[in-house]
Amino acid sequence: MTDQTAIQTQILDAFAFRHATKEFDAARKIPETEFTTILEAARLSPSSFGLEPWQILVVQDHDKRALLEDVAWGANGRMNGSKGQLYTASHFVIFLAHRGQTMRHGSAYLDRHLREVKHFPEEALGGFKGAFAKFQTSDFNIDSDPQITDWSARQAYIALGNMMTAAALLKIDSCPIEGFEMAPVTEILGREFGVDTEALKPAVMAAFGYRASPPRHPQSRRAAEDAIRWI
Ligand SMILES: Cc1cc2nc3c(=O)[nH]c(=O)nc-3n(C[C@H](O)[C@H](O)[C@H](O)COP(=O)(O)O)c2cc1C
């Protein structure tokens, strides 16, 4: 097998291995170095204009996880008669999306990001900021706080996907979680998790660990000719 063929096999094996895990083996913990690698896959993910409009909250305190139980129906197991992901996951992550306060063109946050993270030279700042303002107000027309937050969440989902793929390559299971009530979760994050909810809003959650049992269903997907159109 050539190197390229071996890599293709490894990639496809990882995608076949990954499934939305409903319950993890609570006794098994992901080694720290492996979870750090999974987090790096998120941190190094691409984002529109390179603005990384997310924050990743890793919730390891089970008392804090318990606060979400009643409002995270997609993770508490009640829907499928399992122990759920919330308590059994080795690592539980909440992706927070930046809101208008930080991600609207012209914000002080963006200015600092461009200077301190992107290391933009002073003479290039004006052009970049102008292009981003045009993108927001005209090209994509995303000027309201909910629109900007949704745009941030879309970037966060790229990081989420990369984390799940990195995990699968390491034979670590995962489950993305959108099954939660937005308003109470936001309120709890603000009150109990120290999240500045004026600046950040929950986008999606994800659980990582090792499956407690084999997947309940075989993987099912549309055929390639239905899902992909070549022109
Ligand atoms: C954004 C997103 C949110 C999801 N939310 C949940 C959830 O709250 N709870 C859950 O058990 N599965 C959740 N899933 C898993 C999907 O139901 C699952 O990926 C899909 O049915 C395909 O199955 P598979 O991932 O096992 O191949 C979510 C998936 C995605 C991508």
The ligand as a MOL file (V3000), in Angstrom:
LIG
                    3D

  0  0  0     0  0            999 V3000
M  V30 BEGIN CTAB
M  V30 COUNTS 31 33 0 0 0
M  V30 BEGIN ATOM
M  V30 1 C -25.2440 19.7370 14.9180 0
M  V30 2 C -25.6940 18.3860 15.4060 0
M  V30 3 C -26.4640 18.3010 16.5310 0
M  V30 4 C -26.8330 17.0560 17.0460 0
M  V30 5 N -27.5200 16.9930 18.2350 0
M  V30 6 C -27.6770 15.7700 18.8280 0
M  V30 7 C -28.1970 15.6700 20.1570 0
M  V30 8 O -28.5490 16.6620 20.7890 0
M  V30 9 N -28.2760 14.4620 20.7150 0
M  V30 10 C -27.8970 13.3140 20.0530 0
M  V30 11 O -27.9600 12.2280 20.6330 0
M  V30 12 N -27.4350 13.3790 18.7750 0
M  V30 13 C -27.2980 14.5740 18.1560 0
M  V30 14 N -26.7780 14.6580 16.8870 0
M  V30 15 C -26.4210 13.4150 16.1980 0
M  V30 16 C -27.2110 13.1820 14.9040 0
M  V30 17 O -28.5170 12.7790 15.1960 0
M  V30 18 C -26.4320 12.1470 14.0890 0
M  V30 19 O -25.1770 12.6670 13.7650 0
M  V30 20 C -27.1450 11.7050 12.8300 0
M  V30 21 O -28.3690 11.0890 13.1150 0
M  V30 22 C -26.2980 10.7530 11.9990 0
M  V30 23 O -25.9070 9.6400 12.7690 0
M  V30 24 P -24.3790 9.2830 13.0260 0
M  V30 25 O -23.6780 10.5420 13.4570 0
M  V30 26 O -24.4080 8.2580 14.1370 0
M  V30 27 O -23.8110 8.7480 11.7510 0
M  V30 28 C -26.4560 15.8790 16.3490 0
M  V30 29 C -25.6980 16.0100 15.1820 0
M  V30 30 C -25.2970 17.2370 14.7230 0
M  V30 31 C -24.3980 17.3170 13.5230 0
M  V30 END ATOM
M  V30 BEGIN BOND
M  V30 1 1 1 2
M  V30 2 1 2 3
M  V30 3 2 2 30
M  V30 4 2 3 4
M  V30 5 1 4 5
M  V30 6 1 4 28
M  V30 7 2 5 6
M  V30 8 1 6 7
M  V30 9 1 6 13
M  V30 10 2 7 8
M  V30 11 1 7 9
M  V30 12 1 9 10
M  V30 13 2 10 11
M  V30 14 1 10 12
M  V30 15 2 12 13
M  V30 16 1 13 14
M  V30 17 1 14 15
M  V30 18 1 14 28
M  V30 19 1 15 16
M  V30 20 1 16 17
M  V30 21 1 16 18
M  V30 22 1 18 19
M  V30 23 1 18 20
M  V30 24 1 20 21
M  V30 25 1 20 22
M  V30 26 1 22 23
M  V30 27 1 23 24
M  V30 28 2 24 25
M  V30 29 1 24 26
M  V30 30 1 24 27
M  V30 31 2 28 29
M  V30 32 1 29 30
M  V30 33 1 30 31
M  V30 END BOND
M  V30 END CTAB
M  END
